[in-house]
Amino acid sequence: MPDRFPYILVLYYSRQGATRALAERIAAGITSVAGIDARIRTVPPVSPTCEAVDPEIPEEGAVYVSLDDLRHASGLALGSPTRFGNMAAPLKHFLDSTTELWLSGALIDKPATAFTSTSSLHGGQETTLISMLLPLLHHGMVYAGLPYSETALTRTQGGGTPYGVSHLAGTRSDRPVDAEESELATAQGARLARLALALEKMREIR
């Protein structure tokens, strides 16, 4: 059955649940805009042991992403915890598998954004967001961060950057998403949704 509305893919990797919590708030922002849906997906962990395999369906959380989830999406929200100031390997592993979408130009002129969580306040939030931005630009996507018209950017004591929303999870990854982080994530999702609908029309007449 075809989708009722176009959708934005909210794709994340999360070990302790902090990035997943942020993904859910971005998805809520997307679905607050009429005429578009959010499709939440995750990626499996990678292992240095070749024999290690994950079940086809995770025990909890979102189902694993497929290339078609990305191919047919009207936009992308990409989320990862930071790994030494970079995106986590499982997310990059999936992005490295998207060559056929790059060759076909399937993602050109579609909007994208990124989000992250860290255990420490200065734990590489902005560089992690930028690391996720780079492959999106290679795909020809239109990157959408957070403008300073979102006043929570100047009030936040945890996460939040103009490159995309972030979350300070704490050293035990047990700090909940606070009010400002939640506000920014919802606003980022809504902005991405509005851009997706506008760019969808542009692509139709191109």
C-alpha positions in Angstrom: 0.0 0.0 0.0 1.5 3.4 -1.0 2.2 5.9 1.8 -0.7 8.4 2.4 1.7 11.3 2.7 5.4 11.9 1.8 7.6 11.1 4.7 10.9 12.3 6.2 13.3 9.6 7.2 14.5 10.0 10.8 17.6 7.8 10.9 19.7 7.4 14.1 22.1 5.2 15.9 21.8 5.0 19.7 23.5 2.7 22.3 22.0 4.1 25.6 18.8 5.7 24.3 19.8 9.4 24.4 20.0 9.9 20.6 16.8 7.9 20.2 15.0 10.2 22.6 16.1 13.2 20.5 15.0 11.4 17.3 11.5 10.9 18.7 11.2 14.6 19.4 12.3 15.5 15.9 9.7 13.1 14.5 7.1 14.8 16.6 8.1 18.1 15.1 7.8 16.6 11.6 4.3 15.2 12.2 3.2 18.6 13.6 3.2 19.9 10.0 0.2 18.9 8.0 0.7 16.7 4.9 3.9 14.9 5.8 4.9 11.9 8.0 8.0 10.8 9.9 9.5 7.3 9.4 11.9 6.4 12.2 14.7 3.9 11.5 17.9 2.8 13.0 21.1 0.9 11.9 22.6 -2.2 13.4 25.9 -2.1 15.3 29.1 -3.1 13.5 31.5 -5.7 14.9 35.2 -6.5 14.2 34.2 -10.1 14.4 33.0 -11.3 11.0 30.8 -14.1 12.4 28.8 -11.7 14.6 25.4 -11.0 13.2 22.4 -9.1 14.5 18.8 -10.4 14.2 17.0 -8.9 11.2 14.6 -7.0 13.5 16.0 -5.3 16.7 14.7 -6.4 20.0 13.6 -2.8 20.8 13.3 0.5 19.1 13.0 1.3 15.4 13.4 -1.3 12.7 16.6 -1.3 10.6 16.8 1.1 7.7 16.8 0.0 4.0 18.2 1.9 1.0 14.6 2.2 -0.2 13.6 4.0 3.0 16.2 6.7 2.1 15.5 6.5 -1.7 11.9 7.4 -1.4 12.1 9.8 1.5 11.3 13.5 0.9 14.0 14.5 3.5 16.4 13.1 6.1 17.1 13.8 9.8 20.4 12.0 10.7 21.3 11.4 14.3 24.4 9.9 16.1 26.1 10.0 19.4 29.6 11.4 19.1 32.6 9.2 18.8 35.7 11.2 19.3 34.0 14.2 17.6 32.8 12.1 14.7 29.6 10.2 13.9 29.4 6.6 15.1 30.8 3.8 12.9 27.4 2.0 12.3 25.9 5.2 10.9 28.8 5.8 8.6 28.8 2.1 7.6 25.2 2.7 6.3 26.1 5.9 4.5 29.0 4.2 2.8 26.5 1.8 1.3 24.5 4.5 -0.4 26.7 4.8 -3.6 23.9 3.7 -5.9 21.7 6.6 -4.6 24.6 9.0 -5.3 25.0 7.6 -8.8 21.3 8.0 -9.6 21.0 11.4 -7.9 18.1 10.2 -5.8 18.7 12.6 -3.0 19.5 15.8 -4.9 17.5 18.8 -3.7 16.0 17.0 -0.7 16.4 18.7 2.7 18.5 17.1 5.4 19.5 17.9 9.0 21.5 16.3 11.8 21.3 15.8 15.5 23.6 14.3 18.2 24.1 13.6 21.9 27.2 13.6 24.0 28.1 12.6 27.5 30.0 15.9 28.2 29.1 19.5 27.4 32.1 20.0 25.2 32.3 16.5 23.9 32.4 17.2 20.2 28.7 18.1 19.5 29.4 20.5 16.6 32.2 18.5 14.9 29.9 15.4 15.0 27.1 17.3 13.3 29.6 18.6 10.7 30.8 15.0 10.1 27.3 14.0 9.3 26.8 17.0 7.0 29.6 16.1 4.7 28.1 13.0 3.0 24.8 14.8 2.7 26.4 17.5 0.7 28.0 14.9 -1.6 24.5 13.6 -2.2 23.3 17.0 -3.3 21.0 17.4 -0.3 20.0 20.9 1.0 21.2 21.2 4.6 19.0 22.8 7.2 20.3 23.8 10.6 18.7 25.8 13.4 18.3 29.6 12.9 18.7 31.9 15.9 15.1 32.9 15.6 14.7 29.8 17.8 15.4 31.6 21.0 16.1 28.4 23.0 19.5 28.4 21.3 20.4 31.3 23.5 18.8 29.9 26.7 20.0 26.3 26.6 22.3 25.0 29.3 22.7 21.6 27.7 22.7 21.0 24.0 21.6 23.0 20.9 23.7 24.5 18.1 23.0 26.3 14.8 24.3 23.2 13.0 21.5 21.1 14.5 20.0 20.1 17.8 22.2 18.3 20.4 21.6 16.8 23.8 23.8 16.6 26.8 23.2 13.1 28.1 25.6 13.1 31.0 28.5 10.7 31.9 26.0 7.9 32.6 23.7 8.8 29.7 20.8 9.2 32.1 20.2 12.9 31.8 16.8 13.4 30.2 16.2 15.7 27.2 15.5 19.0 28.8 12.9 21.7 27.9 15.2 23.7 25.6 16.6 20.7 23.9 13.1 19.3 23.3 11.9 22.7 22.0 14.8 22.9 19.5 14.4 19.3 18.3 10.7 19.9 17.7 11.4 23.1 15.9 14.1 21.4 13.8 11.7 18.7 12.8 9.0 21.1 11.8 11.4 23.3 9.8 12.6 20.2 7.9 9.0 19.2 7.2 8.1 22.6 5.8 11.2 22.6 3.6 10.5 19.1 2.4 7.0 20.0 1.3 8.3 23.1 -0.5 11.2 21.4 -2.2 8.9 18.5 -3.2 6.9 21.0 -5.3 10.1 22.4 -6.8 11.3 19.0 -7.9 7.9 18.3 -9.5 8.2 21.3 -11.8 12.0 20.9 -12.4 
